[in-house]
Amino acid sequence: MHEAIEMLAEELKARNPQLSTIEARSWVELLWEDFESTRAKAGRKYEGVEMTKRIVQYWIKQYGSNLEEFAERHPKYSKMIYGNRDQLH
């Protein structure tokens, strides 16, 4: 799983170069955990690391370059990823 997260973080950073390595990894971990917890809450069967990896990879391809827009609309996630970075300026 850790190797998959590292690979996905690198892919996200390539699609969204303004992200730091830590921010890209944080986004991937957040997407990963959100997907798995949402499926579990819905009572769906766990389908393994490969399924989660494919879904997160799809999201990165579709939305990776626009994560800032998502973060602006969802301050909770922005704070989780960026902390108080925006308040420093």
C-alpha positions as CSV (number, residue, x, y, z in Angstrom):
1,M,0.0,0.0,0.0
2,H,2.8,2.4,0.9
3,E,4.4,1.9,-2.5
4,A,1.1,2.6,-4.2
5,I,0.6,5.8,-2.3
6,E,4.1,7.0,-3.1
7,M,3.6,6.3,-6.8
8,L,0.3,8.1,-6.8
9,A,1.7,11.0,-5.0
10,E,4.4,11.3,-7.7
11,E,1.7,11.1,-10.4
12,L,-0.3,13.8,-8.7
13,K,2.8,16.1,-8.3
14,A,3.4,15.7,-12.0
15,R,-0.1,16.8,-12.8
16,N,-0.1,19.6,-10.3
17,P,3.5,20.8,-9.9
18,Q,2.6,23.6,-7.5
19,L,2.0,20.9,-4.8
20,S,4.9,20.1,-2.6
21,T,5.7,16.4,-2.1
22,I,4.1,16.4,1.3
23,E,0.9,18.1,0.0
24,A,0.7,15.6,-2.9
25,R,1.1,12.6,-0.5
26,S,-1.4,14.1,1.9
27,W,-4.0,14.5,-0.9
28,V,-3.4,10.9,-2.0
29,E,-3.8,9.6,1.6
30,L,-6.9,11.6,2.0
31,L,-8.5,10.3,-1.2
32,W,-7.4,6.8,-0.4
33,E,-8.9,6.8,3.1
34,D,-12.0,8.6,2.0
35,F,-12.7,6.0,-0.7
36,E,-12.1,3.0,1.6
37,S,-14.2,4.5,4.5
38,T,-17.0,5.5,2.2
39,R,-17.2,1.9,0.8
40,A,-17.1,0.5,4.3
41,K,-19.8,2.7,5.6
42,A,-22.0,1.7,2.7
43,G,-21.5,-1.9,3.7
44,R,-19.6,-2.8,0.5
45,K,-17.0,-5.6,0.4
46,Y,-13.4,-4.7,0.6
47,E,-11.9,-5.2,-2.8
48,G,-8.2,-4.7,-1.9
49,V,-5.4,-2.3,-2.5
50,E,-5.5,-2.6,-6.3
51,M,-9.2,-1.4,-6.5
52,T,-8.4,1.6,-4.3
53,K,-5.3,2.4,-6.3
54,R,-7.3,2.4,-9.5
55,I,-10.0,4.7,-8.2
56,V,-7.5,7.2,-6.7
57,Q,-5.5,7.1,-9.9
58,Y,-8.6,7.9,-11.9
59,W,-9.4,10.8,-9.6
60,I,-5.8,12.1,-10.0
61,K,-6.1,11.9,-13.8
62,Q,-9.5,13.7,-13.8
63,Y,-9.1,16.2,-11.0
64,G,-5.4,16.4,-10.0
65,S,-4.7,19.7,-11.7
66,N,-7.8,21.3,-10.1
67,L,-7.4,20.3,-6.4
68,E,-7.1,23.9,-5.3
69,E,-10.6,24.6,-6.6
70,F,-11.9,21.6,-4.6
71,A,-10.0,22.8,-1.5
72,E,-11.5,26.3,-1.8
73,R,-15.0,24.9,-1.8
74,H,-14.3,22.5,1.1
75,P,-12.3,24.4,3.7
76,K,-12.1,21.3,6.0
77,Y,-10.0,19.5,3.4
78,S,-7.9,22.6,2.6
79,K,-7.1,22.9,6.3
80,M,-6.2,19.2,6.5
81,I,-3.8,19.5,3.5
82,Y,-2.4,23.0,3.7
83,G,-2.8,23.8,7.4
84,N,-2.9,27.5,8.0
85,R,-0.7,28.3,4.9
86,D,-3.3,30.6,3.4
87,Q,-3.6,32.6,6.6
88,L,0.1,33.5,6.5
89,H,-0.3,35.8,3.6
